[in-house]
Structures are given as structure tokens and as C-alpha cells.
Amino acid sequence: MLAACGLWSFSDTKCFPETNSLLVFRMPFRLNDHVLWVQRAYGRPLDRRGIVVAVVAAGAQPDRERFRSLFRGAAQLPDRDHESYVIRGANDRIYWPRAKLLGSDRNVTDALCAARAERRWVAACTEQAWNSETQVALVENFIRQKGLMAELADFACARARFERDASLSPAEASKAVVSL
């Protein structure tokens, strides 16, 4: 079934090759989480993305006034025996997919987490009035504690090689035998 819709899975992770998206299943979701799921329409799988705009308790219905488009003339929607989520997708369209179909959209979530972490780092540096030398010392200490020194050395060597090659003329670059 997954292969038929161009979707492959590995434990709790799914990759959508068409959109180069990575979906990691985790529950429960919170308001404003970015999610991704596959919806079948006319027998074809469609990748959907959206943001959680409401959490619906097990056995409850989404708010009829707030999410009128979900009801479309129906007096009541079928109850769900699990916590579920109302999603705002593209063009502000509202969805109420089954929770088991939802996964965290890692492309967006990771970028948001990285941006949030960077803001926290800048705030801490500003609050403590750390100058650039202190910041470098802190980063080096962190890298040592996390055992990432080999990765830093590889990165630095690759960067130095790139900068050296970029600064040389084509003739000089072909003669360069310096190895970092």
C-alpha cells in the first residue's frame, strides 16, 4: 500500500519523495504544530500540510461555529475515540484528519526549532554581555563536552580547503599540493 502511493516508511519515519518531505510521527500535537499527512482523493494520494489550530478531545466534536466548513450540512460528525486535531491547510482550508495519519512536518518544525534556539542563544549572549571571544570559548567547550571535535575539525579543514581553492587562480589551484 505504501509503495503504491509513492511513500516508504522506516520505523516511525516516512519520506514523501515527491515533495522531499520527512514525516516523523509523534503525538500528541500542540496548537501551531506543523503537520503533514497523506489524503486520498479520487484514488490518488495527496500530500497535505498544515498547522494545528484546535485540539479536539476524544468523543468530542470540533467547534461548529469556528469550523463551519467541516460540517457542510451534517448535523453531527462521527465521534472519534481518540484525541484529534483540526488543521488549517493551504488557502485557509480546514481539515479534520484522523490522528493516526498525522506526522510532524520536520522540514518546517526543525527550521522553527533552530530559529527559536538561535534567538535563545543571542538573548543569553546579550543578557550576559558576552563578547565574541567568550562566545567562541563557550562554543568550543560545548563541542568538546558533546564529543564533536572530530566533526568540527573535518568541517574546518573542508572550509579552509574551499577558501584556499577559491582564492587561487586556476593555474595556482592546479599546482596546490597543500593538504590539510
C-alpha positions in Angstrom: 0.0 0.0 0.0 2.7 2.5 0.9 4.8 1.7 -2.2 1.6 2.1 -4.3 1.3 5.7 -3.2 5.0 6.6 -3.5 5.6 6.5 0.2 8.1 4.4 2.0 8.5 4.0 5.7 11.2 3.3 8.2 10.1 2.7 11.8 8.3 5.9 12.8 9.5 8.0 9.9 8.0 8.4 6.4 9.5 10.1 3.4 7.5 11.7 0.7 9.8 11.5 -2.3 7.7 13.8 -4.5 8.0 16.8 -2.1 11.3 15.7 -0.4 9.5 15.9 2.9 10.2 13.9 6.0 7.4 12.9 8.3 8.0 11.9 11.9 5.1 10.5 13.9 4.7 12.0 17.3 1.7 12.5 19.4 0.1 14.5 20.9 0.4 17.6 18.9 0.0 21.1 20.2 -1.5 24.2 18.8 0.6 25.7 16.0 2.5 22.5 15.3 3.2 22.0 11.6 1.9 18.7 10.4 1.9 16.6 7.2 -0.4 13.7 6.1 -1.5 11.9 3.0 -5.1 12.2 1.9 -6.6 10.0 -0.8 -8.7 11.8 -3.3 -10.2 10.0 -6.3 -7.9 7.1 -5.6 -4.8 9.3 -5.7 -2.6 10.2 -2.7 -2.2 13.9 -2.0 0.4 15.3 0.4 -1.2 17.8 2.7 0.5 20.2 5.0 -1.0 22.4 7.7 -1.0 23.9 11.2 -2.8 22.6 14.2 -5.5 25.2 15.0 -7.6 23.2 17.5 -7.2 20.1 19.7 -10.4 18.0 19.9 -10.9 15.7 22.9 -11.8 12.1 22.4 -15.5 11.7 21.9 -16.0 15.5 21.2 -16.7 17.4 18.0 -14.8 20.4 16.6 -16.4 23.7 17.3 -19.4 24.1 14.9 -19.2 27.9 14.9 -15.5 28.2 14.3 -15.2 25.3 11.8 -18.4 25.5 9.8 -16.8 24.1 6.7 -16.3 20.7 8.4 -20.0 20.2 8.9 -21.4 21.2 5.5 -25.0 20.5 6.3 -24.3 17.5 8.6 -25.9 17.8 12.0 -23.1 16.0 13.6 -19.8 14.4 12.6 -18.8 10.9 13.6 -17.2 10.8 17.0 -13.5 9.9 17.3 -12.4 7.7 20.1 -9.1 9.4 20.4 -7.8 13.0 20.7 -7.8 14.6 17.2 -6.7 17.8 15.6 -8.3 20.4 13.4 -5.8 21.6 10.8 -5.6 24.7 8.7 -4.1 23.9 5.3 -3.3 25.7 2.2 -5.6 28.6 1.3 -7.0 28.5 4.9 -8.9 25.3 4.1 -9.9 23.4 7.3 -9.3 19.6 7.7 -10.0 17.1 10.5 -7.9 14.1 9.5 -7.6 11.0 11.6 -4.8 11.5 14.2 -3.0 8.3 13.1 -2.4 9.9 9.7 -0.7 12.9 11.1 3.0 13.4 11.5 5.2 16.3 12.4 6.5 18.2 9.3 10.2 18.0 10.2 11.2 20.4 7.4 9.2 23.2 9.0 9.5 22.1 12.6 13.3 21.7 12.5 13.7 25.1 10.9 11.4 26.7 13.6 13.3 24.9 16.4 16.6 26.1 15.0 15.4 29.7 14.7 14.0 29.6 18.3 17.3 28.1 19.6 19.3 30.8 17.8 17.1 33.5 19.3 17.7 32.0 22.8 21.5 31.9 22.2 21.5 35.5 21.1 19.4 36.5 24.1 21.7 34.7 26.5 24.8 36.3 24.9 23.2 39.8 25.1 21.9 39.3 28.7 25.4 38.2 29.9 27.2 40.8 27.7 29.4 38.0 26.3 31.9 39.3 23.7 32.8 37.3 20.6 35.9 35.8 22.4 33.7 34.5 25.2 31.2 33.1 22.8 33.9 31.2 20.9 35.2 29.8 24.1 31.7 28.7 25.1 31.1 27.0 21.7 34.5 25.2 21.9 33.7 24.0 25.4 30.3 22.8 24.2 31.8 21.0 21.2 34.3 19.2 23.5 31.7 18.2 26.0 29.5 16.8 23.2 32.4 14.9 21.6 32.0 16.8 18.4 35.6 17.9 18.0 36.4 15.4 15.1 33.3 16.8 13.2 34.5 20.4 13.8 38.0 19.6 12.6 36.6 18.0 9.4 34.3 21.0 8.8 37.2 23.4 9.4 39.5 21.5 7.1 36.9 21.4 4.3 36.2 25.1 4.8 39.9 26.0 4.7 40.3 23.9 1.5 37.4 25.7 -0.1 38.7 29.2 0.9 42.2 28.3 -0.3 40.9 27.0 -3.6 38.6 30.0 -4.1 41.4 32.4 -3.6 43.8 30.8 -6.0 43.9 31.4 -9.7 43.0 28.3 -11.8 46.7 27.8 -12.6 47.7 28.1 -8.9 44.9 25.8 -7.8 46.0 23.0 -10.1 49.6 23.3 -8.6 48.4 23.4 -5.0 49.5 20.3 -3.2 49.0 21.5 0.4 46.8 19.1 2.2 45.0 20.0 5.4 
